Amino acid sequence: MSSELSLWYLRFSSREVNILLLLLEGKKSEEIARALGISRRAVEFHLHEIKEKLSIRKNIERLHEGFAGNRAIVSTST
């Protein structure tokens, strides 16, 4: 189980990781789209995929909590 938790980030594509990092910097969808040279609709698609992978069903603000919680689990299990 601990190896499963320590590799949680492998579930994300490189694009999803880039979007997550920009999101954690406080960027909005439109800003992320500009930074990555993709459409806002593409960003929203990736955000939906990220939320599904993190099992977050409510709103995008909860994404920060899910990402931080998974990161804390990884750091305490090693």
Backbone as ProteinMPNN parsed JSONL, in Angstrom:
{"seq_chain_A": "MSSELSLWYLRFSSREVNILLLLLEGKKSEEIARALGISRRAVEFHLHEIKEKLSIRKNIERLHEGFAGNRAIVSTST", "coords_chain_A": {"N_chain_A": [[0.816, -1.2, 0.0], [1.924, 1.308, 0.78], [3.848, 1.771, -1.239], [2.131, 2.081, -3.345], [0.855, 4.48, -2.659], [3.05, 6.214, -2.674], [3.587, 6.498, -5.327], [1.579, 7.958, -6.506], [1.541, 10.173, -8.214], [2.165, 9.227, -10.719], [-0.083, 8.713, -12.104], [-0.797, 10.886, -13.599], [-0.671, 12.684, -16.681], [2.029, 14.334, -18.46], [1.127, 16.829, -19.313], [-1.048, 17.231, -17.591], [0.322, 17.413, -15.163], [1.784, 19.774, -15.604], [-0.352, 21.593, -15.767], [-1.438, 21.287, -13.197], [0.681, 22.322, -11.631], [0.718, 25.017, -12.46], [-1.843, 25.719, -11.669], [-1.6, 25.491, -8.913], [-0.003, 27.656, -8.49], [-1.819, 29.579, -8.501], [-2.978, 30.33, -10.864], [-5.561, 31.017, -13.247], [-7.874, 29.272, -15.434], [-7.814, 30.471, -18.018], [-5.342, 31.831, -17.96], [-3.611, 29.685, -17.632], [-4.054, 28.349, -20.021], [-3.011, 30.23, -21.85], [-0.317, 30.266, -21.016], [0.496, 27.667, -21.632], [-0.044, 27.473, -24.285], [-2.437, 26.413, -25.29], [-5.981, 25.79, -25.769], [-8.584, 27.278, -23.714], [-10.645, 25.543, -23.312], [-9.352, 23.075, -23.623], [-7.739, 23.125, -21.352], [-9.739, 23.045, -19.397], [-10.769, 20.503, -19.925], [-8.561, 18.888, -19.191], [-8.416, 19.597, -16.488], [-10.787, 18.49, -15.594], [-10.181, 15.767, -15.958], [-8.064, 15.533, -14.134], [-9.391, 16.071, -11.725], [-11.09, 13.855, -11.663], [-9.2, 11.797, -11.419], [-8.211, 12.371, -8.92], [-10.394, 11.887, -7.463], [-12.238, 13.908, -6.92], [-15.215, 15.511, -6.792], [-16.588, 17.874, -6.5], [-15.876, 21.153, -6.689], [-13.377, 23.208, -8.38], [-11.74, 24.494, -6.507], [-11.395, 22.653, -4.48], [-9.529, 21.03, -5.561], [-6.965, 21.9, -4.911], [-6.824, 21.067, -2.224], [-6.965, 18.26, -2.526], [-4.617, 17.725, -3.995], [-2.619, 18.697, -2.259], [-3.109, 17.053, -0.055], [-2.497, 14.486, -1.06], [0.204, 14.861, -1.586], [1.169, 15.24, 0.999], [0.707, 12.724, 2.118], [2.507, 11.194, 0.655], [4.98, 12.315, 1.459], [5.054, 11.695, 4.18], [5.1, 8.954, 4.188], [7.544, 8.061, 3.411]], "CA_chain_A": [[0.0, 0.0, 0.0], [2.736, 2.521, 0.834], [4.425, 2.022, -2.568], [1.021, 2.57, -4.161], [0.666, 5.885, -2.318], [4.215, 7.019, -3.019], [3.635, 6.665, -6.784], [0.297, 8.515, -6.932], [1.721, 11.157, -9.278], [2.325, 8.562, -12.017], [-1.387, 8.672, -12.752], [-1.01, 12.099, -14.369], [0.145, 12.928, -17.88], [2.909, 15.498, -18.286], [0.279, 18.018, -19.478], [-1.797, 17.39, -16.35], [1.262, 17.888, -14.139], [2.034, 21.193, -15.892], [-1.558, 22.329, -15.393], [-1.49, 21.271, -11.727], [1.677, 23.249, -11.096], [0.238, 26.381, -12.71], [-3.019, 25.899, -10.825], [-1.117, 25.702, -7.547], [0.537, 29.015, -8.451], [-2.955, 30.485, -8.442], [-3.404, 30.711, -12.208], [-6.907, 30.667, -13.701], [-7.879, 28.469, -16.665], [-7.397, 31.282, -19.165], [-3.909, 32.083, -17.819], [-2.944, 28.402, -17.878], [-4.146, 28.12, -21.467], [-2.03, 31.116, -22.497], [1.042, 29.832, -20.65], [0.811, 26.385, -22.279], [-0.334, 27.562, -25.713], [-3.572, 25.549, -25.612], [-7.257, 26.478, -25.566], [-9.173, 27.207, -22.377], [-11.444, 24.308, -23.301], [-8.407, 21.973, -23.386], [-7.376, 23.205, -19.934], [-10.879, 22.563, -18.623], [-10.806, 19.049, -20.106], [-7.507, 18.306, -18.358], [-8.814, 19.785, -15.091], [-11.802, 17.466, -15.323], [-9.458, 14.496, -15.825], [-7.317, 15.598, -12.871], [-10.364, 15.922, -10.638], [-11.518, 12.449, -11.653], [-8.097, 10.985, -10.9], [-8.089, 12.66, -7.491], [-11.704, 11.574, -6.886], [-12.867, 15.149, -6.467], [-16.44, 15.673, -7.575], [-17.247, 19.164, -6.248], [-15.406, 22.263, -7.505], [-11.936, 23.276, -8.636], [-11.022, 24.912, -5.298], [-11.068, 21.447, -3.719], [-8.381, 20.4, -6.197], [-5.802, 22.241, -4.09], [-6.838, 20.202, -1.05], [-6.651, 16.906, -2.955], [-3.214, 17.657, -4.38], [-1.815, 18.868, -1.046], [-3.292, 15.864, 0.769], [-1.73, 13.39, -1.645], [1.62, 15.173, -1.407], [1.484, 15.002, 2.414], [0.754, 11.268, 2.31], [3.768, 10.717, 0.078], [6.135, 12.748, 2.261], [5.086, 11.029, 5.482], [5.248, 7.507, 4.067], [8.917, 7.703, 3.037]], "C_chain_A": [[0.858, 1.263, 0.0], [3.407, 2.797, -0.505], [3.363, 2.53, -3.521], [0.8, 4.056, -3.912], [1.842, 6.734, -2.764], [4.336, 7.243, -4.524], [2.35, 7.274, -7.337], [0.431, 9.43, -8.131], [1.88, 10.518, -10.653], [1.006, 8.445, -12.775], [-1.595, 9.84, -13.705], [-0.101, 12.163, -15.594], [1.041, 14.138, -17.618], [2.115, 16.796, -18.428], [-0.509, 18.282, -18.196], [-0.903, 17.899, -15.218], [1.554, 19.369, -14.355], [0.846, 22.054, -15.474], [-1.693, 22.392, -13.873], [-0.524, 22.28, -11.122], [1.25, 24.699, -11.281], [-0.983, 26.7, -11.853], [-2.6, 26.196, -9.389], [-0.44, 27.06, -7.377], [-0.584, 30.05, -8.413], [-3.469, 30.934, -9.793], [-4.827, 30.231, -12.48], [-6.797, 29.907, -15.02], [-7.36, 29.238, -17.87], [-5.89, 31.56, -19.142], [-3.102, 30.814, -18.098], [-2.924, 28.112, -19.377], [-3.111, 28.955, -22.21], [-0.604, 30.627, -22.256], [1.454, 28.567, -21.401], [0.535, 26.385, -23.779], [-1.437, 26.611, -26.159], [-4.86, 26.329, -25.351], [-7.722, 26.345, -24.118], [-10.004, 25.933, -22.242], [-10.543, 23.087, -23.046], [-7.981, 21.949, -21.917], [-8.508, 22.642, -19.087], [-11.05, 21.047, -18.751], [-9.783, 18.375, -19.189], [-7.839, 18.456, -16.87], [-9.873, 18.768, -14.693], [-11.13, 16.109, -15.103], [-8.689, 14.433, -14.505], [-8.253, 15.383, -11.696], [-10.85, 14.483, -10.54], [-10.442, 11.562, -11.035], [-7.898, 11.189, -9.403], [-9.391, 12.371, -6.748], [-12.37, 12.791, -6.263], [-14.054, 15.407, -7.369], [-17.037, 17.079, -7.445], [-16.703, 20.248, -7.172], [-13.89, 22.354, -7.527], [-11.145, 23.739, -7.41], [-10.592, 23.71, -4.466], [-9.883, 20.714, -4.325], [-7.106, 20.685, -5.404], [-5.703, 21.315, -2.881], [-6.439, 18.773, -1.416], [-5.183, 16.746, -3.286], [-2.325, 17.756, -3.141], [-1.924, 17.639, -0.149], [-2.5, 14.688, 0.251], [-0.241, 13.622, -1.454], [2.022, 14.902, 0.036], [1.582, 13.519, 2.704], [2.076, 10.71, 1.81], [4.936, 11.085, 0.974], [6.186, 12.059, 3.619], [5.307, 9.535, 5.386], [6.674, 7.098, 3.699], [9.886, 7.892, 4.165]], "O_chain_A": [[0.542, 2.208, -0.722], [3.53, 3.962, -0.884], [3.659, 3.326, -4.413], [0.58, 4.814, -4.857], [1.648, 7.871, -3.193], [5.113, 8.094, -4.955], [2.061, 7.12, -8.523], [-0.458, 9.47, -8.981], [1.741, 11.207, -11.663], [0.995, 8.112, -13.96], [-2.492, 9.786, -14.546], [1.061, 11.759, -15.556], [0.825, 14.877, -16.658], [2.403, 17.768, -17.73], [-0.624, 19.429, -17.763], [-1.329, 18.723, -14.409], [1.572, 20.141, -13.396], [1.026, 23.123, -14.892], [-2.028, 23.442, -13.324], [-0.884, 23.01, -10.198], [1.4, 25.517, -10.373], [-1.133, 27.823, -11.371], [-3.185, 27.057, -8.731], [-0.315, 27.56, -6.259], [-0.328, 31.25, -8.306], [-4.311, 31.828, -9.866], [-5.241, 29.175, -12.003], [-5.739, 29.904, -15.649], [-6.562, 28.719, -18.651], [-5.237, 31.526, -20.185], [-2.043, 30.866, -18.722], [-1.909, 27.685, -19.927], [-2.416, 28.452, -23.094], [0.211, 30.58, -23.177], [2.62, 28.409, -21.765], [0.842, 25.413, -24.468], [-1.39, 26.068, -27.262], [-4.821, 27.414, -24.771], [-7.317, 25.434, -23.396], [-10.05, 25.324, -21.173], [-10.938, 22.169, -22.328], [-7.875, 20.882, -21.313], [-8.272, 21.857, -18.169], [-11.434, 20.383, -17.788], [-10.103, 17.409, -18.495], [-7.573, 17.55, -16.08], [-9.852, 18.247, -13.578], [-11.475, 15.388, -14.166], [-8.669, 13.397, -13.841], [-7.954, 14.612, -10.784], [-11.004, 13.954, -9.439], [-10.74, 10.682, -10.226], [-7.465, 10.276, -8.701], [-9.478, 12.586, -5.539], [-12.99, 12.701, -5.204], [-13.903, 15.51, -8.586], [-17.922, 17.433, -8.224], [-17.049, 20.256, -8.354], [-13.205, 21.657, -6.779], [-9.969, 23.397, -7.292], [-9.545, 23.743, -3.821], [-9.289, 19.86, -3.668], [-6.262, 19.802, -5.247], [-4.618, 20.834, -2.552], [-5.661, 18.144, -0.699], [-4.562, 15.752, -2.908], [-1.38, 16.981, -2.994], [-0.934, 17.227, 0.454], [-1.891, 13.96, 1.034], [0.502, 12.678, -1.187], [3.112, 14.384, 0.279], [2.455, 13.096, 3.462], [2.689, 9.86, 2.456], [5.802, 10.247, 1.227], [7.275, 11.858, 4.157], [5.662, 8.899, 6.377], [6.983, 5.907, 3.676], [11.079, 7.634, 4.005]]}, "name": "protein", "num_of_chains": 1, "seq": "MSSELSLWYLRFSSREVNILLLLLEGKKSEEIARALGISRRAVEFHLHEIKEKLSIRKNIERLHEGFAGNRAIVSTST"}
